[in-house]
Amino acid sequence: MPSGRAQVTTLPGGRYAAMAVRGTGEQVGQAWARLLGQWLPSSRLQLDSRPCFEYYPAGAAYDEASGAFECELCIPVAPL
């Protein structure tokens, strides 16, 4: 069980769009902006009320020197 500042929750099922990202915190923030501001409007989908989240799979890369890491940005989607 996680300790410290980690949060544990159960996510509701359904359709999510996911985008793999590798970069620093700033670059991941820019990727969120592209996903929500560019990809989503052109996808013929819309956000629904479930939470957006970042997924960090076991074994995802992290570079201490640059601060770059790997994760997946996940957004809940539904038809327009």
PyMOL Python script that loads the backbone (N, CA, C, O; Angstrom):
from pymol import cmd

cmd.read_pdbstr("""\
ATOM      1  N   MET A   1       0.844  -1.174   0.000  1.00  0.00           N
ATOM      2  CA  MET A   1       0.000   0.000   0.000  1.00  0.00           C
ATOM      3  C   MET A   1       0.895   1.244   0.000  1.00  0.00           C
ATOM      4  O   MET A   1       1.837   1.321   0.788  1.00  0.00           O
ATOM      5  N   PRO A   2       0.613   2.215  -0.869  1.00  0.00           N
ATOM      6  CA  PRO A   2       1.418   3.433  -0.919  1.00  0.00           C
ATOM      7  C   PRO A   2       1.378   4.189   0.409  1.00  0.00           C
ATOM      8  O   PRO A   2       0.426   4.078   1.182  1.00  0.00           O
ATOM      9  N   SER A   3       2.423   4.946   0.645  1.00  0.00           N
ATOM     10  CA  SER A   3       2.460   5.796   1.836  1.00  0.00           C
ATOM     11  C   SER A   3       2.840   7.207   1.415  1.00  0.00           C
ATOM     12  O   SER A   3       3.106   7.459   0.240  1.00  0.00           O
ATOM     13  N   GLY A   4       2.864   8.110   2.354  1.00  0.00           N
ATOM     14  CA  GLY A   4       3.213   9.491   2.030  1.00  0.00           C
ATOM     15  C   GLY A   4       2.084  10.180   1.297  1.00  0.00           C
ATOM     16  O   GLY A   4       0.930  10.101   1.716  1.00  0.00           O
ATOM     17  N   ARG A   5       2.406  10.860   0.202  1.00  0.00           N
ATOM     18  CA  ARG A   5       1.438  11.672  -0.519  1.00  0.00           C
ATOM     19  C   ARG A   5       0.709  10.916  -1.625  1.00  0.00           C
ATOM     20  O   ARG A   5      -0.048  11.526  -2.381  1.00  0.00           O
ATOM     21  N   ALA A   6       0.909   9.644  -1.739  1.00  0.00           N
ATOM     22  CA  ALA A   6       0.252   8.872  -2.802  1.00  0.00           C
ATOM     23  C   ALA A   6      -1.240   8.764  -2.525  1.00  0.00           C
ATOM     24  O   ALA A   6      -1.670   8.686  -1.375  1.00  0.00           O
ATOM     25  N   GLN A   7      -2.017   8.762  -3.595  1.00  0.00           N
ATOM     26  CA  GLN A   7      -3.451   8.569  -3.482  1.00  0.00           C
ATOM     27  C   GLN A   7      -3.825   7.251  -4.160  1.00  0.00           C
ATOM     28  O   GLN A   7      -3.285   6.906  -5.211  1.00  0.00           O
ATOM     29  N   VAL A   8      -4.739   6.534  -3.554  1.00  0.00           N
ATOM     30  CA  VAL A   8      -5.233   5.289  -4.114  1.00  0.00           C
ATOM     31  C   VAL A   8      -6.721   5.467  -4.370  1.00  0.00           C
ATOM     32  O   VAL A   8      -7.457   5.923  -3.495  1.00  0.00           O
ATOM     33  N   THR A   9      -7.162   5.107  -5.568  1.00  0.00           N
ATOM     34  CA  THR A   9      -8.574   5.213  -5.906  1.00  0.00           C
ATOM     35  C   THR A   9      -8.932   4.147  -6.917  1.00  0.00           C
ATOM     36  O   THR A   9      -8.052   3.575  -7.560  1.00  0.00           O
ATOM     37  N   THR A  10     -10.188   3.881  -7.059  1.00  0.00           N
ATOM     38  CA  THR A  10     -10.676   2.980  -8.091  1.00  0.00           C
ATOM     39  C   THR A  10     -11.281   3.835  -9.189  1.00  0.00           C
ATOM     40  O   THR A  10     -12.174   4.643  -8.936  1.00  0.00           O
ATOM     41  N   LEU A  11     -10.797   3.658 -10.399  1.00  0.00           N
ATOM     42  CA  LEU A  11     -11.304   4.439 -11.527  1.00  0.00           C
ATOM     43  C   LEU A  11     -12.506   3.747 -12.141  1.00  0.00           C
ATOM     44  O   LEU A  11     -12.521   2.525 -12.292  1.00  0.00           O
ATOM     45  N   PRO A  12     -13.513   4.531 -12.494  1.00  0.00           N
ATOM     46  CA  PRO A  12     -14.659   3.933 -13.179  1.00  0.00           C
ATOM     47  C   PRO A  12     -14.245   3.444 -14.566  1.00  0.00           C
ATOM     48  O   PRO A  12     -13.366   4.029 -15.201  1.00  0.00           O
ATOM     49  N   GLY A  13     -14.872   2.388 -15.023  1.00  0.00           N
ATOM     50  CA  GLY A  13     -14.564   1.856 -16.339  1.00  0.00           C
ATOM     51  C   GLY A  13     -15.068   2.772 -17.445  1.00  0.00           C
ATOM     52  O   GLY A  13     -15.726   3.780 -17.186  1.00  0.00           O
ATOM     53  N   GLY A  14     -14.757   2.412 -18.651  1.00  0.00           N
ATOM     54  CA  GLY A  14     -15.185   3.181 -19.802  1.00  0.00           C
ATOM     55  C   GLY A  14     -14.030   3.437 -20.743  1.00  0.00           C
ATOM     56  O   GLY A  14     -12.931   2.913 -20.560  1.00  0.00           O
ATOM     57  N   ARG A  15     -14.287   4.237 -21.739  1.00  0.00           N
ATOM     58  CA  ARG A  15     -13.312   4.508 -22.788  1.00  0.00           C
ATOM     59  C   ARG A  15     -12.405   5.672 -22.395  1.00  0.00           C
ATOM     60  O   ARG A  15     -12.881   6.729 -21.984  1.00  0.00           O
ATOM     61  N   TYR A  16     -11.106   5.468 -22.524  1.00  0.00           N
ATOM     62  CA  TYR A  16     -10.102   6.498 -22.277  1.00  0.00           C
ATOM     63  C   TYR A  16      -9.221   6.620 -23.513  1.00  0.00           C
ATOM     64  O   TYR A  16      -8.928   5.626 -24.178  1.00  0.00           O
ATOM     65  N   ALA A  17      -8.806   7.834 -23.813  1.00  0.00           N
ATOM     66  CA  ALA A  17      -7.761   8.053 -24.815  1.00  0.00           C
ATOM     67  C   ALA A  17      -6.463   8.194 -24.033  1.00  0.00           C
ATOM     68  O   ALA A  17      -6.432   8.835 -22.983  1.00  0.00           O
ATOM     69  N   ALA A  18      -5.397   7.597 -24.542  1.00  0.00           N
ATOM     70  CA  ALA A  18      -4.113   7.638 -23.842  1.00  0.00           C
ATOM     71  C   ALA A  18      -3.018   8.107 -24.792  1.00  0.00           C
ATOM     72  O   ALA A  18      -3.010   7.762 -25.974  1.00  0.00           O
ATOM     73  N   MET A  19      -2.097   8.897 -24.256  1.00  0.00           N
ATOM     74  CA  MET A  19      -0.979   9.400 -25.038  1.00  0.00           C
ATOM     75  C   MET A  19       0.304   9.148 -24.252  1.00  0.00           C
ATOM     76  O   MET A  19       0.452   9.630 -23.129  1.00  0.00           O
ATOM     77  N   ALA A  20       1.227   8.397 -24.839  1.00  0.00           N
ATOM     78  CA  ALA A  20       2.516   8.128 -24.197  1.00  0.00           C
ATOM     79  C   ALA A  20       3.387   9.376 -24.302  1.00  0.00           C
ATOM     80  O   ALA A  20       3.451  10.016 -25.352  1.00  0.00           O
ATOM     81  N   VAL A  21       4.059   9.714 -23.196  1.00  0.00           N
ATOM     82  CA  VAL A  21       4.869  10.925 -23.129  1.00  0.00           C
ATOM     83  C   VAL A  21       6.188  10.615 -22.432  1.00  0.00           C
ATOM     84  O   VAL A  21       6.237   9.821 -21.492  1.00  0.00           O
ATOM     85  N   ARG A  22       7.238  11.244 -22.900  1.00  0.00           N
ATOM     86  CA  ARG A  22       8.532  11.207 -22.205  1.00  0.00           C
ATOM     87  C   ARG A  22       9.054  12.626 -22.182  1.00  0.00           C
ATOM     88  O   ARG A  22       9.208  13.253 -23.230  1.00  0.00           O
ATOM     89  N   GLY A  23       9.329  13.137 -20.993  1.00  0.00           N
ATOM     90  CA  GLY A  23       9.852  14.494 -20.887  1.00  0.00           C
ATOM     91  C   GLY A  23       9.915  14.954 -19.444  1.00  0.00           C
ATOM     92  O   GLY A  23       9.672  14.182 -18.516  1.00  0.00           O
ATOM     93  N   THR A  24      10.244  16.216 -19.273  1.00  0.00           N
ATOM     94  CA  THR A  24      10.288  16.835 -17.956  1.00  0.00           C
ATOM     95  C   THR A  24       8.872  17.213 -17.545  1.00  0.00           C
ATOM     96  O   THR A  24       7.940  17.090 -18.340  1.00  0.00           O
ATOM     97  N   GLY A  25       8.708  17.666 -16.329  1.00  0.00           N
ATOM     98  CA  GLY A  25       7.400  18.116 -15.871  1.00  0.00           C
ATOM     99  C   GLY A  25       6.822  19.190 -16.774  1.00  0.00           C
ATOM    100  O   GLY A  25       5.630  19.169 -17.078  1.00  0.00           O
ATOM    101  N   GLU A  26       7.652  20.124 -17.205  1.00  0.00           N
ATOM    102  CA  GLU A  26       7.186  21.185 -18.107  1.00  0.00           C
ATOM    103  C   GLU A  26       6.732  20.606 -19.446  1.00  0.00           C
ATOM    104  O   GLU A  26       5.694  21.006 -19.973  1.00  0.00           O
ATOM    105  N   GLN A  27       7.489  19.682 -19.990  1.00  0.00           N
ATOM    106  CA  GLN A  27       7.131  19.075 -21.271  1.00  0.00           C
ATOM    107  C   GLN A  27       5.854  18.230 -21.158  1.00  0.00           C
ATOM    108  O   GLN A  27       5.052  18.189 -22.091  1.00  0.00           O
ATOM    109  N   VAL A  28       5.671  17.570 -20.034  1.00  0.00           N
ATOM    110  CA  VAL A  28       4.451  16.795 -19.828  1.00  0.00           C
ATOM    111  C   VAL A  28       3.257  17.751 -19.735  1.00  0.00           C
ATOM    112  O   VAL A  28       2.180  17.446 -20.248  1.00  0.00           O
ATOM    113  N   GLY A  29       3.440  18.889 -19.090  1.00  0.00           N
ATOM    114  CA  GLY A  29       2.386  19.901 -19.052  1.00  0.00           C
ATOM    115  C   GLY A  29       2.012  20.380 -20.444  1.00  0.00           C
ATOM    116  O   GLY A  29       0.833  20.574 -20.739  1.00  0.00           O
ATOM    117  N   GLN A  30       3.009  20.570 -21.302  1.00  0.00           N
ATOM    118  CA  GLN A  30       2.753  20.976 -22.689  1.00  0.00           C
ATOM    119  C   GLN A  30       2.016  19.863 -23.444  1.00  0.00           C
ATOM    120  O   GLN A  30       1.155  20.142 -24.278  1.00  0.00           O
ATOM    121  N   ALA A  31       2.355  18.608 -23.151  1.00  0.00           N
ATOM    122  CA  ALA A  31       1.665  17.485 -23.799  1.00  0.00           C
ATOM    123  C   ALA A  31       0.194  17.446 -23.379  1.00  0.00           C
ATOM    124  O   ALA A  31      -0.676  17.167 -24.204  1.00  0.00           O
ATOM    125  N   TRP A  32      -0.090  17.723 -22.102  1.00  0.00           N
ATOM    126  CA  TRP A  32      -1.493  17.808 -21.665  1.00  0.00           C
ATOM    127  C   TRP A  32      -2.231  18.870 -22.476  1.00  0.00           C
ATOM    128  O   TRP A  32      -3.358  18.648 -22.916  1.00  0.00           O
ATOM    129  N   ALA A  33      -1.589  20.026 -22.671  1.00  0.00           N
ATOM    130  CA  ALA A  33      -2.221  21.113 -23.428  1.00  0.00           C
ATOM    131  C   ALA A  33      -2.501  20.683 -24.870  1.00  0.00           C
ATOM    132  O   ALA A  33      -3.563  20.997 -25.408  1.00  0.00           O
ATOM    133  N   ARG A  34      -1.558  19.966 -25.505  1.00  0.00           N
ATOM    134  CA  ARG A  34      -1.772  19.478 -26.880  1.00  0.00           C
ATOM    135  C   ARG A  34      -2.893  18.447 -26.934  1.00  0.00           C
ATOM    136  O   ARG A  34      -3.744  18.491 -27.823  1.00  0.00           O
ATOM    137  N   LEU A  35      -2.891  17.524 -25.985  1.00  0.00           N
ATOM    138  CA  LEU A  35      -3.913  16.476 -25.961  1.00  0.00           C
ATOM    139  C   LEU A  35      -5.310  17.083 -25.825  1.00  0.00           C
ATOM    140  O   LEU A  35      -6.224  16.719 -26.565  1.00  0.00           O
ATOM    141  N   LEU A  36      -5.469  17.993 -24.890  1.00  0.00           N
ATOM    142  CA  LEU A  36      -6.783  18.576 -24.636  1.00  0.00           C
ATOM    143  C   LEU A  36      -7.145  19.706 -25.595  1.00  0.00           C
ATOM    144  O   LEU A  36      -8.315  19.882 -25.934  1.00  0.00           O
ATOM    145  N   GLY A  37      -6.146  20.471 -26.033  1.00  0.00           N
ATOM    146  CA  GLY A  37      -6.418  21.637 -26.864  1.00  0.00           C
ATOM    147  C   GLY A  37      -6.376  21.396 -28.357  1.00  0.00           C
ATOM    148  O   GLY A  37      -6.993  22.142 -29.117  1.00  0.00           O
ATOM    149  N   GLN A  38      -5.658  20.362 -28.800  1.00  0.00           N
ATOM    150  CA  GLN A  38      -5.530  20.085 -30.231  1.00  0.00           C
ATOM    151  C   GLN A  38      -6.145  18.742 -30.613  1.00  0.00           C
ATOM    152  O   GLN A  38      -7.014  18.672 -31.482  1.00  0.00           O
ATOM    153  N   TRP A  39      -5.682  17.672 -29.953  1.00  0.00           N
ATOM    154  CA  TRP A  39      -6.171  16.350 -30.352  1.00  0.00           C
ATOM    155  C   TRP A  39      -7.653  16.179 -30.067  1.00  0.00           C
ATOM    156  O   TRP A  39      -8.410  15.775 -30.949  1.00  0.00           O
ATOM    157  N   LEU A  40      -8.077  16.482 -28.844  1.00  0.00           N
ATOM    158  CA  LEU A  40      -9.472  16.228 -28.467  1.00  0.00           C
ATOM    159  C   LEU A  40     -10.466  16.943 -29.378  1.00  0.00           C
ATOM    160  O   LEU A  40     -11.418  16.304 -29.827  1.00  0.00           O
ATOM    161  N   PRO A  41     -10.300  18.244 -29.678  1.00  0.00           N
ATOM    162  CA  PRO A  41     -11.279  18.903 -30.550  1.00  0.00           C
ATOM    163  C   PRO A  41     -11.371  18.286 -31.951  1.00  0.00           C
ATOM    164  O   PRO A  41     -12.422  18.362 -32.588  1.00  0.00           O
ATOM    165  N   SER A  42     -10.300  17.686 -32.429  1.00  0.00           N
ATOM    166  CA  SER A  42     -10.320  17.093 -33.770  1.00  0.00           C
ATOM    167  C   SER A  42     -10.703  15.612 -33.757  1.00  0.00           C
ATOM    168  O   SER A  42     -10.774  14.988 -34.816  1.00  0.00           O
ATOM    169  N   SER A  43     -10.948  15.045 -32.586  1.00  0.00           N
ATOM    170  CA  SER A  43     -11.163  13.601 -32.460  1.00  0.00           C
ATOM    171  C   SER A  43     -12.609  13.152 -32.643  1.00  0.00           C
ATOM    172  O   SER A  43     -12.873  11.955 -32.757  1.00  0.00           O
ATOM    173  N   ARG A  44     -13.532  14.081 -32.672  1.00  0.00           N
ATOM    174  CA  ARG A  44     -14.968  13.766 -32.699  1.00  0.00           C
ATOM    175  C   ARG A  44     -15.413  13.079 -31.411  1.00  0.00           C
ATOM    176  O   ARG A  44     -16.388  12.327 -31.390  1.00  0.00           O
ATOM    177  N   LEU A  45     -14.676  13.355 -30.343  1.00  0.00           N
ATOM    178  CA  LEU A  45     -14.995  12.856 -29.006  1.00  0.00           C
ATOM    179  C   LEU A  45     -15.064  14.049 -28.061  1.00  0.00           C
ATOM    180  O   LEU A  45     -14.664  15.160 -28.409  1.00  0.00           O
ATOM    181  N   GLN A  46     -15.575  13.802 -26.867  1.00  0.00           N
ATOM    182  CA  GLN A  46     -15.596  14.835 -25.844  1.00  0.00           C
ATOM    183  C   GLN A  46     -15.218  14.225 -24.505  1.00  0.00           C
ATOM    184  O   GLN A  46     -15.329  13.014 -24.312  1.00  0.00           O
ATOM    185  N   LEU A  47     -14.772  15.065 -23.582  1.00  0.00           N
ATOM    186  CA  LEU A  47     -14.507  14.597 -22.230  1.00  0.00           C
ATOM    187  C   LEU A  47     -15.814  14.216 -21.570  1.00  0.00           C
ATOM    188  O   LEU A  47     -16.853  14.819 -21.837  1.00  0.00           O
ATOM    189  N   ASP A  48     -15.760  13.218 -20.711  1.00  0.00           N
ATOM    190  CA  ASP A  48     -16.916  12.978 -19.861  1.00  0.00           C
ATOM    191  C   ASP A  48     -16.520  13.280 -18.417  1.00  0.00           C
ATOM    192  O   ASP A  48     -15.452  13.846 -18.186  1.00  0.00           O
ATOM    193  N   SER A  49     -17.335  12.925 -17.460  1.00  0.00           N
ATOM    194  CA  SER A  49     -17.136  13.382 -16.082  1.00  0.00           C
ATOM    195  C   SER A  49     -16.147  12.551 -15.267  1.00  0.00           C
ATOM    196  O   SER A  49     -15.883  12.880 -14.110  1.00  0.00           O
ATOM    197  N   ARG A  50     -15.602  11.501 -15.834  1.00  0.00           N
ATOM    198  CA  ARG A  50     -14.613  10.698 -15.104  1.00  0.00           C
ATOM    199  C   ARG A  50     -13.296  11.466 -15.013  1.00  0.00           C
ATOM    200  O   ARG A  50     -13.096  12.413 -15.773  1.00  0.00           O
ATOM    201  N   PRO A  51     -12.397  11.090 -14.113  1.00  0.00           N
ATOM    202  CA  PRO A  51     -11.163  11.848 -13.931  1.00  0.00           C
ATOM    203  C   PRO A  51     -10.130  11.595 -15.038  1.00  0.00           C
ATOM    204  O   PRO A  51     -10.033  10.495 -15.583  1.00  0.00           O
ATOM    205  N   CYS A  52      -9.374  12.632 -15.346  1.00  0.00           N
ATOM    206  CA  CYS A  52      -8.159  12.504 -16.161  1.00  0.00           C
ATOM    207  C   CYS A  52      -7.047  12.075 -15.197  1.00  0.00           C
ATOM    208  O   CYS A  52      -7.105  12.370 -14.003  1.00  0.00           O
ATOM    209  N   PHE A  53      -6.042  11.380 -15.721  1.00  0.00           N
ATOM    210  CA  PHE A  53      -4.951  10.973 -14.841  1.00  0.00           C
ATOM    211  C   PHE A  53      -3.694  10.677 -15.640  1.00  0.00           C
ATOM    212  O   PHE A  53      -3.738  10.505 -16.858  1.00  0.00           O
ATOM    213  N   GLU A  54      -2.568  10.622 -14.927  1.00  0.00           N
ATOM    214  CA  GLU A  54      -1.288  10.184 -15.497  1.00  0.00           C
ATOM    215  C   GLU A  54      -1.023   8.782 -14.971  1.00  0.00           C
ATOM    216  O   GLU A  54      -1.143   8.524 -13.773  1.00  0.00           O
ATOM    217  N   TYR A  55      -0.662   7.887 -15.871  1.00  0.00           N
ATOM    218  CA  TYR A  55      -0.374   6.500 -15.516  1.00  0.00           C
ATOM    219  C   TYR A  55       1.127   6.283 -15.629  1.00  0.00           C
ATOM    220  O   TYR A  55       1.728   6.577 -16.662  1.00  0.00           O
ATOM    221  N   TYR A  56       1.726   5.768 -14.565  1.00  0.00           N
ATOM    222  CA  TYR A  56       3.157   5.480 -14.519  1.00  0.00           C
ATOM    223  C   TYR A  56       3.342   3.973 -14.422  1.00  0.00           C
ATOM    224  O   TYR A  56       3.312   3.418 -13.323  1.00  0.00           O
ATOM    225  N   PRO A  57       3.535   3.298 -15.560  1.00  0.00           N
ATOM    226  CA  PRO A  57       3.660   1.841 -15.515  1.00  0.00           C
ATOM    227  C   PRO A  57       4.943   1.406 -14.810  1.00  0.00           C
ATOM    228  O   PRO A  57       5.931   2.139 -14.769  1.00  0.00           O
ATOM    229  N   ALA A  58       4.901   0.204 -14.262  1.00  0.00           N
ATOM    230  CA  ALA A  58       6.098  -0.363 -13.641  1.00  0.00           C
ATOM    231  C   ALA A  58       7.211  -0.395 -14.680  1.00  0.00           C
ATOM    232  O   ALA A  58       6.990  -0.795 -15.822  1.00  0.00           O
ATOM    233  N   GLY A  59       8.382   0.020 -14.289  1.00  0.00           N
ATOM    234  CA  GLY A  59       9.524   0.006 -15.195  1.00  0.00           C
ATOM    235  C   GLY A  59       9.621   1.216 -16.112  1.00  0.00           C
ATOM    236  O   GLY A  59      10.495   1.265 -16.978  1.00  0.00           O
ATOM    237  N   ALA A  60       8.728   2.203 -15.933  1.00  0.00           N
ATOM    238  CA  ALA A  60       8.810   3.407 -16.770  1.00  0.00           C
ATOM    239  C   ALA A  60      10.141   4.113 -16.506  1.00  0.00           C
ATOM    240  O   ALA A  60      10.629   4.152 -15.377  1.00  0.00           O
ATOM    241  N   ALA A  61      10.704   4.662 -17.560  1.00  0.00           N
ATOM    242  CA  ALA A  61      12.020   5.289 -17.467  1.00  0.00           C
ATOM    243  C   ALA A  61      11.971   6.590 -16.669  1.00  0.00           C
ATOM    244  O   ALA A  61      10.979   7.318 -16.686  1.00  0.00           O
ATOM    245  N   TYR A  62      13.070   6.856 -15.972  1.00  0.00           N
ATOM    246  CA  TYR A  62      13.282   8.133 -15.292  1.00  0.00           C
ATOM    247  C   TYR A  62      14.759   8.448 -15.391  1.00  0.00           C
ATOM    248  O   TYR A  62      15.598   7.617 -15.041  1.00  0.00           O
ATOM    249  N   ASP A  63      15.088   9.647 -15.866  1.00  0.00           N
ATOM    250  CA  ASP A  63      16.472  10.087 -16.001  1.00  0.00           C
ATOM    251  C   ASP A  63      16.749  11.140 -14.932  1.00  0.00           C
ATOM    252  O   ASP A  63      16.258  12.265 -15.021  1.00  0.00           O
ATOM    253  N   GLU A  64      17.535  10.774 -13.926  1.00  0.00           N
ATOM    254  CA  GLU A  64      17.830  11.704 -12.825  1.00  0.00           C
ATOM    255  C   GLU A  64      18.543  12.955 -13.309  1.00  0.00           C
ATOM    256  O   GLU A  64      18.303  14.040 -12.777  1.00  0.00           O
ATOM    257  N   ALA A  65      19.407  12.833 -14.296  1.00  0.00           N
ATOM    258  CA  ALA A  65      20.189  13.982 -14.762  1.00  0.00           C
ATOM    259  C   ALA A  65      19.302  15.055 -15.383  1.00  0.00           C
ATOM    260  O   ALA A  65      19.490  16.243 -15.117  1.00  0.00           O
ATOM    261  N   SER A  66      18.344  14.652 -16.201  1.00  0.00           N
ATOM    262  CA  SER A  66      17.499  15.628 -16.893  1.00  0.00           C
ATOM    263  C   SER A  66      16.142  15.836 -16.224  1.00  0.00           C
ATOM    264  O   SER A  66      15.471  16.839 -16.470  1.00  0.00           O
ATOM    265  N   GLY A  67      15.741  14.888 -15.381  1.00  0.00           N
ATOM    266  CA  GLY A  67      14.414  14.944 -14.775  1.00  0.00           C
ATOM    267  C   GLY A  67      13.328  14.420 -15.690  1.00  0.00           C
ATOM    268  O   GLY A  67      12.148  14.501 -15.351  1.00  0.00           O
ATOM    269  N   ALA A  68      13.704  13.876 -16.855  1.00  0.00           N
ATOM    270  CA  ALA A  68      12.724  13.345 -17.804  1.00  0.00           C
ATOM    271  C   ALA A  68      12.193  12.000 -17.311  1.00  0.00           C
ATOM    272  O   ALA A  68      12.929  11.200 -16.733  1.00  0.00           O
ATOM    273  N   PHE A  69      10.914  11.769 -17.550  1.00  0.00           N
ATOM    274  CA  PHE A  69      10.276  10.526 -17.141  1.00  0.00           C
ATOM    275  C   PHE A  69       9.251  10.118 -18.185  1.00  0.00           C
ATOM    276  O   PHE A  69       8.887  10.906 -19.057  1.00  0.00           O
ATOM    277  N   GLU A  70       8.788   8.871 -18.084  1.00  0.00           N
ATOM    278  CA  GLU A  70       7.768   8.345 -18.990  1.00  0.00           C
ATOM    279  C   GLU A  70       6.464   8.164 -18.238  1.00  0.00           C
ATOM    280  O   GLU A  70       6.444   7.748 -17.080  1.00  0.00           O
ATOM    281  N   CYS A  71       5.386   8.482 -18.916  1.00  0.00           N
ATOM    282  CA  CYS A  71       4.055   8.214 -18.376  1.00  0.00           C
ATOM    283  C   CYS A  71       3.056   8.207 -19.527  1.00  0.00           C
ATOM    284  O   CYS A  71       3.412   8.483 -20.672  1.00  0.00           O
ATOM    285  N   GLU A  72       1.822   7.892 -19.215  1.00  0.00           N
ATOM    286  CA  GLU A  72       0.736   7.983 -20.191  1.00  0.00           C
ATOM    287  C   GLU A  72      -0.295   8.966 -19.660  1.00  0.00           C
ATOM    288  O   GLU A  72      -0.713   8.879 -18.505  1.00  0.00           O
ATOM    289  N   LEU A  73      -0.701   9.901 -20.508  1.00  0.00           N
ATOM    290  CA  LEU A  73      -1.760  10.833 -20.171  1.00  0.00           C
ATOM    291  C   LEU A  73      -3.070  10.179 -20.571  1.00  0.00           C
ATOM    292  O   LEU A  73      -3.209   9.730 -21.709  1.00  0.00           O
ATOM    293  N   CYS A  74      -4.014  10.117 -19.680  1.00  0.00           N
ATOM    294  CA  CYS A  74      -5.258   9.405 -19.920  1.00  0.00           C
ATOM    295  C   CYS A  74      -6.444  10.340 -19.687  1.00  0.00           C
ATOM    296  O   CYS A  74      -6.580  10.949 -18.626  1.00  0.00           O
ATOM    297  N   ILE A  75      -7.303  10.438 -20.717  1.00  0.00           N
ATOM    298  CA  ILE A  75      -8.496  11.268 -20.603  1.00  0.00           C
ATOM    299  C   ILE A  75      -9.736  10.436 -20.908  1.00  0.00           C
ATOM    300  O   ILE A  75      -9.725   9.641 -21.847  1.00  0.00           O
ATOM    301  N   PRO A  76     -10.803  10.604 -20.132  1.00  0.00           N
ATOM    302  CA  PRO A  76     -12.038   9.867 -20.380  1.00  0.00           C
ATOM    303  C   PRO A  76     -12.775  10.497 -21.548  1.00  0.00           C
ATOM    304  O   PRO A  76     -12.960  11.713 -21.582  1.00  0.00           O
ATOM    305  N   VAL A  77     -13.192   9.690 -22.495  1.00  0.00           N
ATOM    306  CA  VAL A  77     -13.855  10.223 -23.688  1.00  0.00           C
ATOM    307  C   VAL A  77     -15.194   9.539 -23.937  1.00  0.00           C
ATOM    308  O   VAL A  77     -15.425   8.396 -23.545  1.00  0.00           O
ATOM    309  N   ALA A  78     -16.064  10.291 -24.607  1.00  0.00           N
ATOM    310  CA  ALA A  78     -17.383   9.798 -25.008  1.00  0.00           C
ATOM    311  C   ALA A  78     -17.708  10.411 -26.365  1.00  0.00           C
ATOM    312  O   ALA A  78     -17.142  11.446 -26.718  1.00  0.00           O
ATOM    313  N   PRO A  79     -18.602   9.800 -27.133  1.00  0.00           N
ATOM    314  CA  PRO A  79     -18.981  10.379 -28.423  1.00  0.00           C
ATOM    315  C   PRO A  79     -19.607  11.762 -28.237  1.00  0.00           C
ATOM    316  O   PRO A  79     -20.197  12.055 -27.197  1.00  0.00           O
ATOM    317  N   LEU A  80     -19.470  12.597 -29.250  1.00  0.00           N
ATOM    318  CA  LEU A  80     -20.104  13.927 -29.231  1.00  0.00           C
ATOM    319  C   LEU A  80     -21.612  13.791 -29.259  1.00  0.00           C
ATOM    320  O   LEU A  80     -22.322  14.797 -29.248  1.00  0.00           O
TER     321      LEU A  80
END
""", "prot")
cmd.dss("prot")
cmd.show_as("cartoon", "prot")
cmd.util.cbc("prot")
cmd.orient("prot")
